[in-house]
């Protein structure tokens, strides 16, 4: 499987570049996922 292209984290406070591990991943970490989920 080819490596997915880099994305910017969906968390407005983070916005770091990261390489997604899973299809459809929009955040770089569990902390950012928690923050985005609360929005």
MOPAC internal coordinates of N, CA, C and O (Angstrom, degrees):
PM7 1SCF
backbone

  N    0.0000 0     0.00 0     0.00 0    0    0    0
  C    1.4556 1     0.00 0     0.00 0    1    0    0
  C    1.5300 1   109.48 1     0.00 0    2    1    0
  O    1.2310 1   120.84 1   -44.79 1    3    2    1
  N    1.2972 1   116.01 1   135.21 1    3    2    1
  C    1.4607 1   120.60 1   179.25 1    5    3    2
  C    1.5221 1   110.21 1   -72.61 1    6    5    3
  O    1.2310 1   121.25 1   -29.58 1    7    6    5
  N    1.3159 1   115.22 1   150.42 1    7    6    5
  C    1.4638 1   120.25 1   178.60 1    9    7    6
  C    1.5265 1   108.90 1   -70.43 1   10    9    7
  O    1.2310 1   120.64 1   -45.66 1   11   10    9
  N    1.3270 1   116.38 1   134.34 1   11   10    9
  C    1.4617 1   120.15 1   179.22 1   13   11   10
  C    1.5280 1   109.67 1   -69.82 1   14   13   11
  O    1.2310 1   119.88 1   -32.02 1   15   14   13
  N    1.3342 1   117.84 1   147.98 1   15   14   13
  C    1.4702 1   120.24 1  -179.71 1   17   15   14
  C    1.5251 1   111.50 1   -66.39 1   18   17   15
  O    1.2310 1   121.35 1   -22.77 1   19   18   17
  N    1.3222 1   115.02 1   157.23 1   19   18   17
  C    1.4667 1   119.99 1   179.46 1   21   19   18
  C    1.5175 1   110.37 1   -63.23 1   22   21   19
  O    1.2310 1   121.43 1   -29.76 1   23   22   21
  N    1.3392 1   114.86 1   150.24 1   23   22   21
  C    1.4662 1   121.63 1   176.56 1   25   23   22
  C    1.5089 1   108.70 1  -134.12 1   26   25   23
  O    1.2310 1   121.22 1   -18.82 1   27   26   25
  N    1.3306 1   115.27 1   161.18 1   27   26   25
  C    1.4639 1   120.72 1   172.43 1   29   27   26
  C    1.5144 1   108.34 1   -94.42 1   30   29   27
  O    1.2310 1   120.90 1   -40.69 1   31   30   29
  N    1.3163 1   115.88 1   139.31 1   31   30   29
  C    1.4598 1   121.83 1  -179.71 1   33   31   30
  C    1.5324 1   110.01 1   -60.79 1   34   33   31
  O    1.2310 1   120.53 1   -40.29 1   35   34   33
  N    1.3406 1   116.60 1   139.71 1   35   34   33
  C    1.4663 1   121.75 1  -178.58 1   37   35   34
  C    1.5283 1   112.49 1   -76.47 1   38   37   35
  O    1.2310 1   120.08 1   166.27 1   39   38   37
  N    1.3304 1   117.44 1   -13.73 1   39   38   37
  C    1.4631 1   121.30 1   178.63 1   41   39   38
  C    1.5278 1   108.84 1   -71.17 1   42   41   39
  O    1.2310 1   120.43 1   -57.06 1   43   42   41
  N    1.3299 1   116.79 1   122.94 1   43   42   41
  C    1.4726 1   120.62 1  -174.87 1   45   43   42
  C    1.5253 1   113.21 1   -64.82 1   46   45   43
  O    1.2310 1   119.67 1   153.15 1   47   46   45
  N    1.3496 1   118.24 1   -26.85 1   47   46   45
  C    1.4627 1   120.03 1   178.92 1   49   47   46
  C    1.5252 1   112.16 1   -81.75 1   50   49   47
  O    1.2310 1   119.69 1   161.15 1   51   50   49
  N    1.3166 1   118.20 1   -18.85 1   51   50   49
  C    1.4678 1   121.79 1  -174.42 1   53   51   50
  C    1.5374 1   111.08 1   -98.40 1   54   53   51
  O    1.2310 1   120.62 1   109.89 1   55   54   53
  N    1.3169 1   116.43 1   -70.11 1   55   54   53
  C    1.4754 1   124.42 1   178.69 1   57   55   54
  C    1.5315 1   113.57 1    55.28 1   58   57   55
  O    1.2310 1   119.55 1  -150.32 1   59   58   57
  N    1.3428 1   118.46 1    29.68 1   59   58   57
  C    1.4613 1   121.30 1   177.49 1   61   59   58
  C    1.5235 1   109.99 1   -81.18 1   62   61   59
  O    1.2310 1   120.88 1   -25.34 1   63   62   61
  N    1.3339 1   115.92 1   154.66 1   63   62   61
  C    1.4550 1   121.04 1   173.41 1   65   63   62
  C    1.5179 1   108.28 1   -79.04 1   66   65   63
  O    1.2310 1   120.20 1   -39.56 1   67   66   65
  N    1.3356 1   117.21 1   140.44 1   67   66   65
  C    1.4632 1   121.32 1   177.06 1   69   67   66
  C    1.5228 1   109.56 1  -149.77 1   70   69   67
  O    1.2310 1   120.88 1   -19.82 1   71   70   69
  N    1.3344 1   115.92 1   160.18 1   71   70   69
  C    1.4578 1   121.92 1   175.91 1   73   71   70
  C    1.5236 1   108.07 1   -97.60 1   74   73   71
  O    1.2310 1   119.53 1   -66.39 1   75   74   73
  N    1.3413 1   118.51 1   113.61 1   75   74   73
  C    1.4687 1   120.23 1  -179.69 1   77   75   74
  C    1.5319 1   111.34 1   -63.03 1   78   77   75
  O    1.2310 1   120.92 1   -39.75 1   79   78   77
  N    1.3262 1   115.85 1   140.25 1   79   78   77
  C    1.4621 1   121.71 1   177.69 1   81   79   78
  C    1.5230 1   109.74 1   -92.65 1   82   81   79
  O    1.2310 1   120.59 1   143.07 1   83   82   81
  N    1.3364 1   116.47 1   -36.93 1   83   82   81
  C    1.4623 1   122.16 1  -178.57 1   85   83   82
  C    1.5276 1   110.71 1  -112.10 1   86   85   83
  O    1.2310 1   120.97 1   -24.28 1   87   86   85
  N    1.3241 1   115.76 1   155.72 1   87   86   85
  C    1.4694 1   121.64 1   175.48 1   89   87   86
  C    1.5263 1   108.75 1   -64.54 1   90   89   87
  O    1.2310 1   119.84 1   -48.00 1   91   90   89
  N    1.3185 1   117.90 1   132.00 1   91   90   89
  C    1.4573 1   121.44 1   177.94 1   93   91   90
  C    1.5143 1   114.93 1    82.63 1   94   93   91
  O    1.2310 1   119.63 1  -170.90 1   95   94   93
  N    1.3262 1   118.30 1     9.10 1   95   94   93
  C    1.4692 1   121.35 1   179.53 1   97   95   94
  C    1.5305 1   108.94 1   -73.79 1   98   97   95
  O    1.2310 1   120.53 1   -51.85 1   99   98   97
  N    1.3531 1   116.60 1   128.15 1   99   98   97
  C    1.4682 1   119.81 1  -176.13 1  101   99   98
  C    1.5213 1   113.03 1  -116.41 1  102  101   99
  O    1.2310 1   119.92 1   170.92 1  103  102  101
  N    1.3412 1   117.75 1    -9.08 1  103  102  101
  C    1.4632 1   121.24 1  -179.48 1  105  103  102
  C    1.5192 1   109.76 1  -125.20 1  106  105  103
  O    1.2310 1   120.57 1   -21.22 1  107  106  105
  N    1.3403 1   116.52 1   158.78 1  107  106  105
  C    1.4622 1   120.76 1  -174.12 1  109  107  106
  C    1.5219 1   113.77 1   -89.29 1  110  109  107
  O    1.2310 1   119.53 1   159.74 1  111  110  109
  N    1.3402 1   118.50 1   -20.26 1  111  110  109
  C    1.4642 1   120.06 1  -175.41 1  113  111  110
  C    1.5270 1   110.62 1  -152.60 1  114  113  111
  O    1.2310 1   121.20 1    -8.29 1  115  114  113
  N    1.3445 1   115.31 1   171.71 1  115  114  113
  C    1.4664 1   120.80 1   177.99 1  117  115  114
  C    1.5248 1   111.34 1   -65.38 1  118  117  115
  O    1.2310 1   120.15 1   144.81 1  119  118  117
  N    1.3239 1   117.32 1   -35.19 1  119  118  117
  C    1.4637 1   120.46 1   179.23 1  121  119  118
  C    1.5321 1   110.28 1   -63.94 1  122  121  119
  O    1.2310 1   120.30 1   137.72 1  123  122  121
  N    1.3151 1   117.04 1   -42.28 1  123  122  121
  C    1.4647 1   120.70 1   179.08 1  125  123  122
  C    1.5309 1   110.61 1   -69.30 1  126  125  123
  O    1.2310 1   120.09 1   143.57 1  127  126  125
  N    1.3262 1   117.44 1   -36.43 1  127  126  125
  C    1.4641 1   120.79 1   177.72 1  129  127  126
  C    1.5222 1   110.22 1   -62.94 1  130  129  127
  O    1.2310 1   120.38 1   140.32 1  131  130  129
  N    1.3227 1   116.88 1   -39.68 1  131  130  129
  C    1.4608 1   121.42 1   178.20 1  133  131  130
  C    1.5254 1   110.39 1   -64.30 1  134  133  131
  O    1.2310 1   120.39 1   136.68 1  135  134  133
  N    1.3352 1   116.86 1   -43.32 1  135  134  133
  C    1.4636 1   121.20 1  -179.76 1  137  135  134
  C    1.5308 1   110.85 1   -65.15 1  138  137  135
  O    1.2310 1   120.07 1   137.93 1  139  138  137
  N    1.3292 1   117.46 1   -42.07 1  139  138  137
  C    1.4638 1   121.26 1  -179.69 1  141  139  138
  C    1.5295 1   109.79 1   -68.47 1  142  141  139
  O    1.2310 1   119.96 1   143.24 1  143  142  141
  N    1.3243 1   117.69 1   -36.76 1  143  142  141
  C    1.4578 1   121.77 1   179.17 1  145  143  142
  C    1.5151 1   112.95 1   -65.22 1  146  145  143
  O    1.2310 1   120.15 1   151.03 1  147  146  145
  N    1.3294 1   117.31 1   -28.97 1  147  146  145
  C    1.4634 1   121.74 1   179.93 1  149  147  146
  C    1.5222 1   112.39 1   -79.71 1  150  149  147
  O    1.2310 1   119.74 1   163.69 1  151  150  149
  N    1.3206 1   118.10 1   -16.31 1  151  150  149
  C    1.4715 1   121.74 1  -178.63 1  153  151  150
  C    1.5124 1   111.20 1   -71.62 1  154  153  151
  O    1.2310 1   120.10 1   180.00 1  155  154  153

